[in-house]
């Protein structure tokens, strides 16, 4: 009898755990497990970029890596490999292809070199920001240089997407960034920093974007209830077999 009871409790515990996990996924903004980004790829098309060579630096060591240049209509590609923690914040690492530059890098360096930032905050191409709502309490968003606007509706990849807009102007860098908050994917950017300028928009994401009409984490809740039903059916069948024996 104890074995039967423990089996029943085990099924119920697993089902409840899955269901709770699904509800958590639905109620957070863009807290996809970091590992789910590994192997995913994204592309953006350049609408405008400053002419001539631009310098690429490793931010952590301030070591110069290479000069790079790109042209209007060039594609920027980023394929995720892994992630790294820098100053208590996690950034995706991967291969970046842009113009004549091919480099294995991470999103902090990308955010710095491409002006996808609001210093000291680096968004990069795919941000693992844990608390978009809490940005307004952190530097520089709690000052006059940066503002965050929520619930922006934009059309990207032929679909309506809810986004977060970040505006930053410290007198040297003027930047507007648009992110999809659940996935952290950069939808578009228009940025200038000194003589460097870049504007581009997302053209492909191997991770489907949630839309205003199809919020993909909600599917997870439906899947959770389905799993709960399946576990219930399995347990009942097992119970009937045990009774026969």
C-alpha positions as CSV (number, residue, x, y, z in Angstrom):
1,X,0.0,0.0,0.0
2,X,2.8,2.4,0.7
3,X,4.3,1.8,-2.7
4,X,1.0,2.6,-4.3
5,X,0.6,5.7,-2.2
6,X,4.1,6.9,-3.0
7,X,3.6,6.2,-6.7
8,X,0.4,8.3,-6.6
9,X,2.2,11.1,-4.7
10,X,5.1,11.0,-7.1
11,X,2.8,11.4,-10.2
12,X,1.0,14.2,-8.5
13,X,4.1,16.0,-7.4
14,X,5.6,15.9,-10.9
15,X,2.4,17.1,-12.4
16,X,2.1,20.0,-9.9
17,X,5.7,20.9,-10.4
18,X,5.3,21.1,-14.2
19,X,2.1,23.2,-13.8
20,X,3.8,25.6,-11.4
21,X,6.7,26.0,-13.7
22,X,4.4,26.8,-16.6
23,X,2.6,29.5,-14.6
24,X,6.0,31.0,-13.6
25,X,7.1,31.1,-17.3
26,X,3.8,32.9,-18.2
27,X,4.2,35.5,-15.5
28,X,7.7,36.6,-16.0
29,X,9.0,38.9,-18.7
30,X,11.6,37.2,-20.9
31,X,13.0,34.7,-18.4
32,X,13.6,32.0,-21.0
33,X,16.2,29.5,-19.7
34,X,19.6,30.7,-20.9
35,X,20.4,27.2,-22.3
36,X,17.5,27.5,-24.8
37,X,19.3,30.3,-26.6
38,X,22.3,28.0,-27.4
39,X,22.5,27.2,-31.0
40,X,19.9,29.8,-32.0
41,X,20.7,32.4,-34.7
42,X,19.5,35.9,-35.5
43,X,20.0,38.4,-38.3
44,X,19.5,42.1,-38.8
45,X,19.8,44.2,-41.9
46,X,21.8,47.5,-41.8
47,X,19.8,50.5,-42.8
48,X,22.6,52.9,-42.2
49,X,26.2,52.7,-40.9
50,X,29.0,55.2,-40.7
51,X,31.5,55.1,-43.5
52,X,35.1,53.9,-43.2
53,X,36.7,51.7,-40.5
54,X,35.4,51.3,-37.0
55,X,37.5,49.9,-34.1
56,X,36.5,46.7,-32.3
57,X,37.6,46.4,-28.6
58,X,37.4,43.8,-25.9
59,X,35.7,45.7,-23.2
60,X,36.9,43.6,-20.3
61,X,40.6,44.1,-21.2
62,X,40.4,47.3,-23.3
63,X,42.5,45.4,-25.9
64,X,42.0,46.5,-29.6
65,X,40.9,43.5,-31.7
66,X,40.5,44.8,-35.3
67,X,39.1,47.4,-37.6
68,X,35.8,46.6,-39.3
69,X,33.5,48.2,-41.8
70,X,30.1,47.4,-43.3
71,X,27.7,48.9,-45.8
72,X,24.0,49.7,-46.0
73,X,21.9,46.5,-46.6
74,X,24.6,44.3,-45.2
75,X,23.4,41.5,-42.9
76,X,24.5,41.2,-39.3
77,X,24.4,37.7,-38.0
78,X,24.7,36.4,-34.5
79,X,24.8,32.6,-33.7
80,X,24.7,31.9,-29.9
81,X,27.1,29.3,-28.5
82,X,27.1,29.8,-24.7
83,X,26.9,32.5,-22.0
84,X,29.3,34.2,-19.7
85,X,28.9,36.1,-16.4
86,X,30.5,39.5,-16.2
87,X,30.1,41.7,-13.1
88,X,27.2,39.6,-11.8
89,X,25.3,39.9,-15.1
90,X,24.9,37.1,-17.7
91,X,25.6,37.7,-21.4
92,X,25.2,35.4,-24.4
93,X,28.4,34.5,-26.3
94,X,28.6,33.5,-29.9
95,X,29.8,34.2,-33.4
96,X,29.2,37.6,-34.9
97,X,29.4,38.3,-38.6
98,X,29.2,41.9,-39.8
99,X,30.7,43.4,-42.9
100,X,34.3,42.2,-43.0
101,X,34.3,41.3,-39.3
102,X,33.9,37.7,-38.0
103,X,34.5,37.4,-34.3
104,X,33.7,35.1,-31.4
105,X,32.4,37.6,-28.8
106,X,29.8,38.2,-26.2
107,X,26.9,40.7,-25.8
108,X,28.7,43.1,-23.5
109,X,31.4,43.7,-26.2
110,X,28.7,43.9,-28.9
111,X,26.7,46.4,-26.8
112,X,29.8,48.6,-26.3
113,X,31.2,48.5,-29.9
114,X,27.9,48.9,-31.6
115,X,26.3,51.4,-29.2
116,X,23.6,49.0,-28.1
117,X,23.8,50.3,-24.6
118,X,23.0,53.0,-22.1
119,X,26.1,53.1,-20.1
120,X,26.7,51.3,-17.7
121,X,23.8,49.1,-19.1
122,X,24.7,46.9,-22.1
123,X,21.8,45.4,-24.0
124,X,23.6,43.9,-27.0
125,X,21.8,41.9,-29.7
126,X,19.9,39.5,-27.4
127,X,19.6,40.8,-23.8
128,X,19.3,38.4,-20.9
129,X,17.8,41.3,-18.8
130,X,16.2,39.7,-15.8
131,X,14.0,42.7,-14.8
132,X,12.9,45.0,-17.5
133,X,10.3,46.6,-15.2
134,X,13.1,47.3,-12.6
135,X,15.3,49.2,-15.1
136,X,13.9,52.5,-14.1
137,X,15.4,52.1,-10.6
138,X,19.0,51.4,-12.0
139,X,21.7,53.7,-13.4
140,X,21.3,55.4,-15.8
141,X,17.6,55.0,-16.1
142,X,17.0,56.6,-12.7
143,X,18.5,59.8,-14.0
144,X,17.9,62.3,-16.9
145,X,20.1,60.6,-19.5
146,X,17.9,57.5,-20.2
147,X,14.2,56.7,-20.4
148,X,12.4,53.4,-20.7
149,X,9.0,53.2,-22.4
150,X,6.9,50.1,-22.0
151,X,4.2,48.5,-24.1
152,X,5.2,49.8,-27.4
153,X,3.4,48.1,-30.3
154,X,5.6,47.8,-33.4
155,X,5.4,45.8,-36.6
156,X,8.4,43.5,-37.2
157,X,8.7,40.4,-39.4
158,X,5.2,41.1,-40.7
159,X,3.6,40.8,-37.2
160,X,2.7,43.1,-34.4
161,X,5.0,42.8,-31.4
162,X,4.9,44.4,-28.0
163,X,8.3,46.0,-27.3
164,X,10.2,48.1,-24.8
165,X,11.9,51.3,-26.1
166,X,15.1,52.6,-24.5
167,X,16.3,56.1,-25.2
168,X,19.7,57.3,-24.1
169,X,21.4,60.7,-24.6
170,X,24.5,61.6,-22.6
171,X,25.7,64.3,-24.9
172,X,28.2,62.0,-26.7
173,X,26.0,59.0,-27.4
174,X,22.4,59.2,-28.7
175,X,20.7,55.9,-28.9
176,X,17.2,54.4,-29.4
177,X,16.8,50.7,-28.8
178,X,13.7,48.5,-29.3
179,X,13.6,45.1,-27.5
180,X,11.1,42.3,-27.3
181,X,11.0,41.8,-23.5
182,X,10.2,38.1,-23.2
183,X,13.0,36.9,-25.5
184,X,15.3,39.9,-25.1
185,X,15.8,40.1,-28.9
186,X,16.8,43.5,-30.3
187,X,14.1,44.5,-32.8
188,X,15.7,47.7,-34.0
189,X,18.3,50.3,-33.2
190,X,19.3,53.9,-34.2
191,X,22.5,54.9,-32.5
192,X,25.3,57.4,-32.8
193,X,28.4,57.6,-30.6
194,X,30.9,60.3,-31.6
195,X,31.6,59.7,-35.3
196,X,30.1,56.2,-35.3
197,X,26.5,55.6,-36.3
198,X,24.4,52.5,-36.9
199,X,20.7,51.8,-37.6
200,X,19.4,48.3,-38.3
201,X,16.4,46.1,-37.8
202,X,15.7,42.4,-37.1
203,X,15.1,40.3,-40.2
204,X,15.2,36.7,-38.8
205,X,15.0,35.0,-35.4
206,X,15.1,31.2,-35.0
207,X,13.3,31.8,-31.7
208,X,9.7,32.7,-32.6
209,X,8.7,36.2,-31.4
210,X,5.6,36.5,-29.1
211,X,3.0,38.7,-30.9
212,X,0.1,40.7,-29.6
213,X,-2.2,37.9,-30.6
214,X,-0.1,34.9,-30.0
215,X,1.8,35.0,-26.7
216,X,3.9,31.8,-26.9
217,X,4.6,31.3,-23.2
218,X,0.8,30.9,-22.7
219,X,1.1,27.8,-24.8
220,X,3.3,26.4,-22.0
221,X,0.4,26.7,-19.6
222,X,-1.9,24.8,-21.9
223,X,0.8,22.2,-22.3
224,X,1.1,22.0,-18.5
225,X,-2.6,21.2,-18.2
226,X,-2.3,18.6,-20.9
227,X,0.6,16.9,-19.0
228,X,-1.5,17.0,-15.9
229,X,-4.3,15.2,-17.7
230,X,-1.9,12.6,-19.1
231,X,-0.4,11.9,-15.7
232,X,-3.9,11.5,-14.3
233,X,-4.9,8.9,-17.0
234,X,-1.6,7.0,-16.5
235,X,-2.1,6.9,-12.7
236,X,-5.7,5.7,-13.0
237,X,-4.7,2.9,-15.4
238,X,-1.9,1.9,-13.1
239,X,-4.3,1.9,-10.2
240,X,-6.7,-0.4,-12.0
241,X,-3.9,-2.8,-12.8
242,X,-2.8,-2.8,-9.2
243,X,-6.3,-3.5,-8.0
244,X,-6.5,-6.5,-10.4
245,X,-3.4,-7.9,-8.9
